[in-house]
């Protein structure tokens, strides 16, 4: 085997191992990480508190001051 073939094989093997490690890490993160919540985000117009509530709620009461608020639209 020539030196250039050996270098190409070595670099390819390292890049392949790095790709496999990255894919494994991403799969593990998705499996054990927290799932995306479907809750709605609210911001109180009275005290400025930010909080979440269930996705089926149209208006929610602030836990800090009790004022009813609309959800934030992004």
C-alpha positions in Angstrom: 0.0 0.0 0.0 1.2 3.5 -0.8 1.4 6.2 1.8 -1.4 8.3 0.2 -3.8 5.3 0.1 -3.1 4.7 3.8 -3.7 8.3 4.7 -6.9 8.4 2.8 -8.1 5.2 4.5 -7.1 6.5 7.9 -8.9 9.9 7.4 -12.0 8.2 6.0 -12.1 5.9 9.0 -11.9 8.7 11.4 -14.5 10.8 9.7 -16.8 7.8 9.5 -16.4 7.1 13.2 -17.0 10.8 14.0 -20.3 10.6 11.9 -21.4 7.5 13.7 -20.7 9.1 17.1 -22.6 12.2 16.1 -25.7 10.2 15.0 -25.6 8.1 18.1 -25.3 11.2 20.3 -28.3 12.9 18.5 -30.5 9.8 18.8 -29.6 9.5 22.5 -30.4 13.2 23.1 -33.8 12.9 21.4 -34.7 9.7 23.3 -33.8 10.9 26.8 -34.1 14.7 26.4 -37.2 16.6 27.4 -39.9 16.6 24.7 -41.2 19.9 23.3 -44.2 21.0 25.2 -47.4 21.9 23.5 -48.3 24.4 26.2 -49.2 28.0 25.3 -47.0 30.8 26.5 -48.7 33.8 28.3 -47.3 37.1 29.5 -49.1 39.1 32.1 -50.0 42.7 31.0 -50.2 43.7 34.6 -47.1 42.4 36.3 -45.0 41.1 33.3 -44.8 37.5 34.5 -44.3 34.9 31.8 -46.0 31.5 32.3 -47.4 28.6 30.4 -50.8 26.8 30.4 -52.5 24.0 28.6 -52.9 24.2 24.8 -56.7 24.2 24.9 -56.9 27.3 27.1 -57.7 30.6 25.3 -57.2 32.9 28.3 -55.2 32.1 31.5 -55.0 33.6 34.9 -51.6 34.9 36.0 -50.3 33.1 39.1 -48.6 36.3 40.4 -51.4 38.8 40.3 -54.6 36.9 39.1 -55.2 39.0 35.9 -56.6 37.1 32.8 -54.3 37.2 29.8 -54.2 36.2 26.1 -51.5 33.9 24.8 -48.4 35.3 23.1 -48.4 34.8 19.3 -45.0 34.4 17.7 
